[in-house]
Amino acid sequence: MSIRKVLGLALVVAGISATPGFAQDWGIGASIGLQSDIERHFRLDDFAARDGNAWVDFRLQEKVLLRGTFGSMKVKGDNAGRTVDVNGEDVVLPDLKTRIDYATIGVSYQFWEGDYTSGFFGGIGGYKVNPDPAPSEAITNFRDARESVFGWHIGVDGDLRVVSRLSIVGRLTFHEIYSLSRRSILTANAGAIFRF
């Protein structure tokens, strides 16, 4: 069963089982943003579209949230732009693309400051690496491997209340993905959350 199906089923089950408990401070949200592979170096101009995700969270304690997130990001392949030997000839690989779908669960600790809340979070998850087809058969072996792997994430976020139950969210997340090419990805997202 794919990560998308598992997360979708988990969100449906959580939604159905949570109906009587909405008064206990549930939230649903979504965001879009930019990502950058920071495995070799960090540069602001390396941020590129896209990362998108949706989440459900539940307040465990006054300042502690449990959050389940499903998302998808489009990244450059690990070998993109490298010079490789293809049939005895040096070839510069094109910007091979890879889609990474993910489902994570984590805990967030928040600090309230009136209508603005900041916090930090971390957790674990599953990541499904899906490389795009190679433009030619000769470079197919240089694409990322298609695989489902484990990873973890940490980050910081903040939200600004717009109306009583709706807030605008900004989030910076570091993902460490234990794929064959060992990806380290930083995402910067903006979105909204609605609290029940």
TAGIBEL-V771491 format. One record per residue. N is the residue number from 0. RES is the residue in one small letter. SS is DSSP state (a for helix, b for strand, c for the rest). PHI is phi in whole degrees, -180 to 180 (none if undefined). OMEGA is omega in degrees with one decimal (NA if undefined). Layout:
# TAGIBEL-V771491
n | res | ss | phi | omega
N | RES | SS | PHI | OMEGA
N | RES | SS | PHI | OMEGA
This chain:
# TAGIBEL-V771491
n | res | ss | phi | omega
0 | m | c | none | -175.6
1 | s | c | -74 | 179.0
2 | i | a | -60 | 179.1
3 | r | a | -59 | -178.5
4 | k | a | -66 | 179.9
5 | v | a | -63 | 179.9
6 | l | a | -65 | 177.8
7 | g | a | -59 | 178.0
8 | l | a | -64 | 179.2
9 | a | a | -62 | 179.3
10 | l | a | -67 | 177.4
11 | v | a | -64 | 179.3
12 | v | a | -62 | 178.4
13 | a | a | -63 | 179.4
14 | g | a | -64 | -179.3
15 | i | a | -68 | -178.0
16 | s | a | -72 | -175.9
17 | a | a | -92 | -175.4
18 | t | a | -50 | 179.1
19 | p | a | -70 | -174.8
20 | g | a | -101 | -177.6
21 | f | a | -58 | 179.5
22 | a | a | -67 | -178.6
23 | q | a | -89 | 173.7
24 | d | c | 77 | 170.2
25 | w | b | -91 | 174.7
26 | g | b | -143 | 172.6
27 | i | b | -128 | -177.9
28 | g | b | -154 | 177.8
29 | a | b | -151 | 178.9
30 | s | b | -151 | 173.3
31 | i | b | -130 | -179.4
32 | g | b | -176 | -176.4
33 | l | b | -113 | 177.6
34 | q | b | -135 | 176.4
35 | s | b | -145 | 175.7
36 | d | b | -80 | -175.1
37 | i | c | -109 | -178.8
38 | e | c | -62 | -176.4
39 | r | c | -100 | -179.6
40 | h | c | -163 | 177.1
41 | f | c | -121 | 174.9
42 | r | c | -141 | -179.2
43 | l | a | -61 | -178.1
44 | d | a | -76 | 175.2
45 | d | a | -84 | 178.4
46 | f | c | -67 | -179.7
47 | a | b | -144 | 177.8
48 | a | b | -68 | 25.1
49 | r | b | -159 | 168.7
50 | d | b | -140 | 175.8
51 | g | b | -137 | 179.4
52 | n | b | -152 | 175.3
53 | a | b | -135 | -177.8
54 | w | b | -148 | 172.5
55 | v | b | -128 | 175.2
56 | d | b | -132 | -177.9
57 | f | b | -136 | -179.3
58 | r | b | -79 | 178.2
59 | l | b | -79 | 176.9
60 | q | b | -139 | -175.9
61 | e | c | -54 | -176.6
62 | k | c | -114 | -174.9
63 | v | b | -120 | 178.4
64 | l | b | -118 | 169.0
65 | l | b | -102 | -173.3
66 | r | b | -129 | 172.1
67 | g | b | -108 | -174.7
68 | t | b | -127 | 171.3
69 | f | b | -123 | -178.8
70 | g | b | -153 | 178.7
71 | s | b | -149 | 177.6
72 | m | b | -129 | 177.6
73 | k | b | -110 | -175.9
74 | v | b | -127 | 171.3
75 | k | b | -72 | 174.9
76 | g | c | -62 | -176.9
77 | d | c | -61 | -179.0
78 | n | c | -96 | -177.0
79 | a | c | -56 | 176.6
80 | g | c | 81 | -179.7
81 | r | c | -81 | 174.8
82 | t | b | -94 | -177.6
83 | v | b | -130 | 178.6
84 | d | b | -94 | 176.8
85 | v | b | -120 | -179.7
86 | n | c | 53 | 177.3
87 | g | c | 79 | -178.6
88 | e | b | -125 | 177.3
89 | d | b | -74 | -179.2
90 | v | b | -128 | 173.8
91 | v | b | -87 | -177.0
92 | l | c | -70 | 175.7
93 | p | c | -70 | 177.9
94 | d | c | -74 | 177.2
95 | l | c | -59 | -177.6
96 | k | b | -107 | 177.7
97 | t | b | -138 | 173.6
98 | r | b | -99 | 177.3
99 | i | b | -118 | 174.4
100 | d | b | -92 | -178.5
101 | y | b | -144 | 174.0
102 | a | b | -134 | -176.7
103 | t | b | -128 | 171.6
104 | i | b | -133 | -176.7
105 | g | b | -156 | 179.9
106 | v | b | -120 | 179.5
107 | s | b | -120 | 175.5
108 | y | b | -109 | -173.3
109 | q | b | -115 | 176.2
110 | f | b | -122 | -179.5
111 | w | b | -89 | 177.0
112 | e | b | -140 | -177.5
113 | g | c | 74 | -179.8
114 | d | c | -80 | 178.7
115 | y | b | -112 | 178.3
116 | t | b | -126 | 174.7
117 | s | b | -120 | -179.6
118 | g | b | -171 | 173.2
119 | f | b | -133 | -173.5
120 | f | b | -150 | 176.8
121 | g | b | -166 | 179.0
122 | g | b | 178 | -178.3
123 | i | b | -125 | 178.2
124 | g | b | -176 | 177.0
125 | g | b | -109 | -177.4
126 | y | b | -128 | 178.7
127 | k | b | -110 | -176.7
128 | v | b | -94 | -178.2
129 | n | b | -125 | -180.0
130 | p | b | -73 | 172.9
131 | d | c | -69 | 176.5
132 | p | c | -61 | 177.5
133 | a | c | -75 | -179.7
134 | p | c | -67 | 176.5
135 | s | c | -145 | -178.4
136 | e | a | -61 | -175.8
137 | a | a | -65 | -177.5
138 | i | a | -110 | -179.6
139 | t | a | -56 | -177.5
140 | n | a | -70 | -179.8
141 | f | a | -96 | 175.2
142 | r | c | -71 | 172.2
143 | d | c | -63 | 176.6
144 | a | c | -74 | 173.9
145 | r | c | -80 | -175.2
146 | e | b | -159 | 172.7
147 | s | b | -115 | -171.3
148 | v | b | -138 | 178.5
149 | f | b | -93 | 174.6
150 | g | b | -162 | 176.5
151 | w | b | -139 | -179.6
152 | h | b | -146 | 172.3
153 | i | b | -141 | 178.3
154 | g | b | -180 | 177.1
155 | v | b | -130 | 178.0
156 | d | b | -150 | 176.7
157 | g | b | -154 | 175.1
158 | d | b | -137 | -178.5
159 | l | b | -118 | -179.0
160 | r | b | -70 | 179.0
161 | v | c | -95 | 172.5
162 | v | c | -133 | -169.4
163 | s | c | -53 | -176.8
164 | r | c | -119 | -176.8
165 | l | b | -115 | 179.7
166 | s | b | -131 | 171.8
167 | i | b | -92 | -173.8
168 | v | b | -120 | 169.4
169 | g | b | -122 | -174.5
170 | r | b | -145 | 175.4
171 | l | b | -118 | -173.6
172 | t | b | -128 | 173.4
173 | f | b | -104 | 177.8
174 | h | b | -110 | 171.8
175 | e | b | -109 | -172.3
176 | i | b | -113 | -175.2
177 | y | c | -88 | 175.3
178 | s | c | -84 | 178.3
179 | l | c | -59 | 179.8
180 | s | c | -95 | 174.1
181 | r | c | 46 | -175.9
182 | r | b | -91 | 172.1
183 | s | b | -124 | -171.4
184 | i | b | -124 | 176.5
185 | l | b | -109 | 178.3
186 | t | b | -119 | 174.8
187 | a | b | -125 | -172.7
188 | n | b | -126 | 171.5
189 | a | b | -133 | -178.4
190 | g | b | -167 | -177.9
191 | a | b | -143 | 176.2
192 | i | b | -135 | 175.5
193 | f | b | -115 | -179.2
194 | r | b | -105 | 179.3
195 | f | c | -91 | NA
